[in-house]
Amino acid sequence: MNMRYSNLPLRCPCCGYRSLLERAGYEICPVCFWEDDGQDDGDADIVRGGPNGDLSLSQARTNFKTFGACSAESLPHVRPPFESEK
């Protein structure tokens, strides 16, 4: 996949902030602590297990909107987005 560097960083599928250098690379978003395993809108309601445990992407998004992290256990690991990530 040929991607222009001007598109980096990429938006996290959970919080939507530009915090990822690649998609589906198992990178952990520092804003919401979602581990990007490639899940996206098409399968957002599916619980895959793996790095995000018993969370679907849809539930993680709801959690982020509600309390600022993909899960309650992740709250100590998140930070506010930088201006450049908005």
C-alpha positions in Angstrom: 0.0 0.0 0.0 1.5 3.3 -1.1 0.7 6.0 1.5 1.8 9.6 1.5 3.6 10.7 4.6 1.4 13.8 4.7 -1.4 11.4 5.9 0.5 10.4 9.0 -0.2 9.9 11.7 -3.3 7.9 11.1 -6.6 8.1 13.0 -7.1 5.5 15.8 -10.2 3.4 15.0 -11.4 3.8 18.6 -10.9 7.4 19.7 -10.5 9.0 16.2 -7.3 11.0 17.1 -4.3 10.9 14.7 -2.1 8.9 17.0 -1.0 5.8 14.9 1.9 5.4 12.5 0.2 2.4 10.8 -3.1 0.6 10.8 -3.4 -3.0 12.0 0.1 -2.9 13.3 -0.9 -3.8 16.9 0.2 -0.3 18.0 -1.4 1.0 21.2 -3.0 4.4 21.0 -1.7 6.6 23.8 -5.0 8.6 23.8 -7.4 5.7 24.4 -5.2 2.6 24.9 -6.9 0.6 22.1 -4.5 -1.8 20.5 -5.0 -1.6 16.8 -5.5 -5.1 15.6 -7.1 -4.1 12.3 -10.7 -4.1 13.5 -12.7 -1.3 11.9 -16.3 -0.2 11.1 -17.2 -3.3 9.2 -16.7 -5.6 12.2 -16.9 -3.1 15.0 -19.5 -5.1 17.0 -17.5 -8.3 17.0 -15.5 -9.3 20.1 -12.3 -10.7 18.6 -10.5 -11.5 21.8 -6.8 -11.1 21.3 -5.1 -7.9 22.4 -8.3 -6.1 23.3 -9.7 -8.9 25.3 -13.5 -9.0 25.7 -14.0 -5.6 24.1 -15.6 -5.0 20.7 -14.5 -1.8 18.9 -18.0 -0.4 19.4 -17.9 -0.9 23.1 -14.4 0.6 23.3 -15.7 3.7 21.4 -18.6 4.0 23.8 -16.2 3.7 26.8 -13.9 6.3 25.3 -16.8 8.8 24.9 -18.0 8.0 28.4 -14.9 8.1 30.5 -11.8 8.7 28.2 -10.3 5.3 27.7 -11.2 2.1 25.8 -11.7 0.4 29.1 -11.8 1.4 32.8 -8.6 -0.6 33.4 -6.8 1.5 30.7 -7.5 4.8 32.4 -4.1 5.0 34.1 -2.3 4.6 30.8 -4.0 7.3 28.6 -3.2 10.9 28.0 -5.1 13.8 26.4 -4.6 14.2 22.7 -1.9 16.6 21.5 -3.2 19.5 19.4 -1.5 17.9 16.3 -3.5 14.7 16.8 -6.9 16.4 16.7 
